[in-house]
Amino acid sequence: MKSIIAWVQAVIVKPVPELDLSPIQGKPHGKLRLSPEQVLAVIHASALADWALEMSRRVGRPRLPRGRGGRPALYAARSILLMAVVQSLWRKSYEQMVDWVATNESLALALGFTRRTAAGRVQTISKGQYWERRAALGILPFLFFFLALVAQLVRLGAIAGKELIVDSTLIAAWRKADPGAAWQRYAGKAALFGYKVHTVLCRQADLPVFVLVTPANVHDALVGWLIVLVSVLLYGLRVLVVYADAAYFDRRFLRVVFEMLGAHAAVDYNVRRAGKRKLAQPFFLRQWRRLVLGPRSAIERHFAWLKRYFGLTTFQCFTFQRVCQFVLLTYIAVLAVALAAQRYERPELVRSRSMVLAHV
């Protein structure tokens, strides 16, 4: 909790830079088919990456002090971060991404690879070094890059944040020996070993506002109130309603929504707690489904959309840090597509990855 509060304080002290988000004259109809270079330019990826890395250095602390000697890094951390973003957008493997950058000079230059060999070719990173450098970045640069994209969409008005939905989804671990995963067992359901992705969603835009990854056995009520509060503090949202399921029917969650945010909490109530007689009241059930279950179903569709079109569950990595990077990059891809569609004045393509990106 203290680390998350430190992130909030750091972002408030140094806000996201205000970039040029003026509309771009593009295709009024059909697919946009943006190349990686165009996407990076449209979302101002280089500026956002610099800000994310600076914030990471300010908030995070090095594990060990750096000693003398050692070969200096040939490639900037910004290039590694941008390379990971492009890899997630086009859903490339490590080998495919490295080969793509090595054979595409314009993409390599857009990513910040400026060194050239004696033959005049752009010198790009190898697969093994890219793997190690990306792991060395940790989680914070990807988290701050995600927050920066959300801030740009809030500035554009695409994310209003008046109605928020909070929920989580389970993703199975890739390896049974994953040290960061845990077992989650529900009554009457098959047990799952993996992670839980907690998400705060803007209902009007169907876009994520905040995301947190935990082991699968962490209960929603433990982090639900925190991620909602952090989301509002980060972007200064004026929330009217917060929708949640029965897992968030908790005193802390209700207190945060009612007292601290001044909003209404439309939290699903488990009718089994009140006895079976409640089921015999048709009026109660109709109102309950209309006010709570209807709007809250948007986040279930959001999770299904992420898993099908952005590959939220198709990762091949383990350890908590690797899985967090993958989840954050998946959400970054969602926001990058939305921001590009908004800047090209194509709001109908905000959720269409295949219509915005080229050769998907």
Backbone hydrogen bonds, N-H to C=O, Kabsch-Sander energy under -0.5 kcal/mol:
donor,donor_aa,acceptor,acceptor_aa,energy
5,I,1,M,-2.3
6,A,2,K,-2.0
7,W,3,S,-1.8
8,V,4,I,-2.2
9,Q,5,I,-2.6
10,A,6,A,-2.3
11,V,7,W,-2.5
12,I,8,V,-2.3
13,V,9,Q,-2.2
14,K,10,A,-2.4
19,L,17,P,-0.8
21,L,19,L,-0.7
24,I,343,R,-3.7
26,G,24,I,-0.8
32,L,355,M,-2.9
33,R,355,M,-1.0
34,L,356,V,-3.3
39,V,35,S,-2.5
40,L,36,P,-2.5
41,A,37,E,-1.7
42,V,38,Q,-2.7
43,I,39,V,-2.2
44,H,41,A,-0.7
45,A,40,L,-2.6
48,L,44,H,-2.2
49,A,45,A,-2.6
50,D,46,S,-2.2
51,W,47,A,-2.1
52,A,48,L,-2.6
53,L,49,A,-2.5
54,E,50,D,-2.2
55,M,51,W,-2.6
56,S,52,A,-2.0
57,R,53,L,-2.1
58,R,54,E,-1.7
59,V,55,M,-2.5
60,G,56,S,-2.6
80,I,76,A,-1.3
81,L,77,A,-2.3
82,L,78,R,-2.6
83,M,79,S,-2.1
84,A,80,I,-1.9
85,V,81,L,-1.8
86,V,82,L,-2.3
87,Q,83,M,-2.2
88,S,84,A,-2.0
89,L,85,V,-2.3
90,W,86,V,-2.3
92,K,87,Q,-2.1
97,M,93,S,-2.7
98,V,94,Y,-2.4
99,D,95,E,-2.2
100,W,96,Q,-2.2
101,V,97,M,-2.3
102,A,98,V,-2.1
103,T,99,D,-1.6
104,N,100,W,-0.6
104,N,101,V,-0.6
105,E,103,T,-0.5
108,A,104,N,-2.2
109,L,105,E,-2.5
110,A,106,S,-1.9
111,L,107,L,-1.8
112,G,108,A,-0.6
112,G,109,L,-0.7
113,F,108,A,-2.6
114,T,112,G,-1.1
117,T,121,R,-2.9
120,G,117,T,-1.5
123,Q,115,R,-3.4
124,T,122,V,-0.6
130,Y,126,S,-2.3
131,W,127,K,-2.3
132,E,128,G,-2.0
133,R,129,Q,-3.0
134,R,130,Y,-2.4
135,A,131,W,-1.8
136,A,132,E,-2.1
137,L,133,R,-1.0
138,G,134,R,-0.6
138,G,135,A,-0.9
142,F,139,I,-0.5
143,L,139,I,-2.1
144,F,140,L,-2.8
145,F,141,P,-1.9
146,F,142,F,-2.1
147,L,143,L,-2.3
148,A,144,F,-2.3
149,L,145,F,-1.8
150,V,146,F,-2.1
151,A,147,L,-2.3
152,Q,148,A,-1.8
153,L,149,L,-2.0
154,V,150,V,-2.1
155,R,151,A,-2.1
156,L,152,Q,-1.9
157,G,153,L,-0.7
157,G,154,V,-0.6
158,A,153,L,-1.5
159,I,153,L,-1.4
160,A,158,A,-0.6
164,L,241,V,-2.4
165,I,201,L,-2.4
166,V,243,Y,-2.3
167,D,199,T,-1.9
169,T,197,V,-1.4
171,I,195,Y,-2.5
173,A,193,F,-2.9
174,W,317,C,-0.6
178,D,175,R,-1.4
181,A,178,D,-0.7
182,A,194,G,-1.8
184,Q,192,L,-2.6
189,K,186,Y,-1.6
192,L,184,Q,-2.3
194,G,182,A,-2.4
194,G,192,L,-0.6
195,Y,171,I,-2.7
196,K,214,T,-3.2
197,V,169,T,-2.9
198,H,196,K,-0.7
198,H,212,L,-3.2
199,T,167,D,-3.0
200,V,210,F,-2.6
201,L,165,I,-3.3
201,L,199,T,-0.5
202,C,207,L,-2.7
203,R,163,E,-2.8
203,R,201,L,-0.7
206,D,202,C,-2.2
207,L,202,C,-0.8
209,V,200,V,-3.6
210,F,200,V,-1.3
212,L,198,H,-2.4
214,T,196,K,-2.3
216,A,194,G,-1.9
218,V,215,P,-1.7
222,L,219,H,-1.2
223,V,219,H,-0.7
223,V,220,D,-0.8
224,G,220,D,-2.3
225,W,221,A,-0.5
227,I,223,V,-2.4
228,V,224,G,-1.7
229,L,225,W,-1.9
230,V,226,L,-2.7
231,S,227,I,-2.0
232,V,228,V,-1.9
233,L,229,L,-2.2
234,L,230,V,-2.5
235,Y,231,S,-1.6
236,G,232,V,-1.5
237,L,232,V,-0.9
239,V,237,L,-0.8
240,L,162,K,-3.6
241,V,162,K,-1.7
242,V,264,H,-2.4
243,Y,164,L,-3.1
244,A,266,A,-1.8
248,Y,245,D,-1.7
249,F,246,A,-1.6
250,D,248,Y,-2.6
254,L,250,D,-2.5
255,R,251,R,-2.2
256,V,252,R,-2.3
257,V,253,F,-2.2
258,F,254,L,-2.7
259,E,255,R,-2.1
260,M,255,R,-1.2
261,L,256,V,-2.0
263,A,257,V,-2.6
264,H,240,L,-2.8
266,A,242,V,-2.0
266,A,264,H,-0.7
267,V,265,A,-1.4
268,D,244,A,-2.4
271,V,269,Y,-0.7
273,R,270,N,-1.7
274,A,271,V,-0.8
275,G,272,R,-0.7
278,K,275,G,-1.2
279,L,276,K,-1.1
280,A,277,R,-1.3
281,Q,278,K,-1.6
285,L,281,Q,-1.9
286,R,282,P,-2.4
287,Q,283,F,-2.2
288,W,284,F,-2.3
289,R,285,L,-2.4
290,R,286,R,-2.1
291,L,287,Q,-2.4
292,V,288,W,-2.0
293,L,288,W,-1.3
294,G,289,R,-2.4
296,R,292,V,-1.7
297,S,293,L,-1.0
297,S,294,G,-0.9
298,A,295,P,-1.5
299,I,296,R,-1.1
300,E,296,R,-0.6
301,R,297,S,-1.8
302,H,298,A,-1.7
303,F,299,I,-2.2
304,A,300,E,-2.0
305,W,301,R,-2.4
306,L,302,H,-2.3
307,K,303,F,-2.3
308,R,304,A,-1.8
309,Y,305,W,-2.5
310,F,305,W,-0.6
310,F,306,L,-1.3
312,L,306,L,-1.3
314,T,311,G,-1.0
323,V,319,T,-2.2
324,C,320,F,-2.4
325,Q,321,Q,-2.3
326,F,322,R,-2.3
327,V,323,V,-2.6
328,L,324,C,-2.7
329,L,325,Q,-2.5
330,T,326,F,-2.1
331,Y,327,V,-2.1
332,I,328,L,-2.3
333,A,329,L,-2.2
334,V,330,T,-1.6
335,L,331,Y,-2.1
336,A,332,I,-2.6
337,V,333,A,-2.1
338,A,334,V,-1.9
339,L,335,L,-2.8
340,A,336,A,-2.3
341,A,337,V,-2.2
342,Q,338,A,-2.1
343,R,339,L,-2.3
344,Y,340,A,-1.6
345,E,342,Q,-1.5
346,R,341,A,-3.0
349,L,346,R,-2.2
350,V,347,P,-1.3
352,S,349,L,-1.6
353,R,351,R,-0.8
356,V,352,S,-1.0
357,L,353,R,-2.3
358,A,34,L,-2.4
360,V,357,L,-0.5
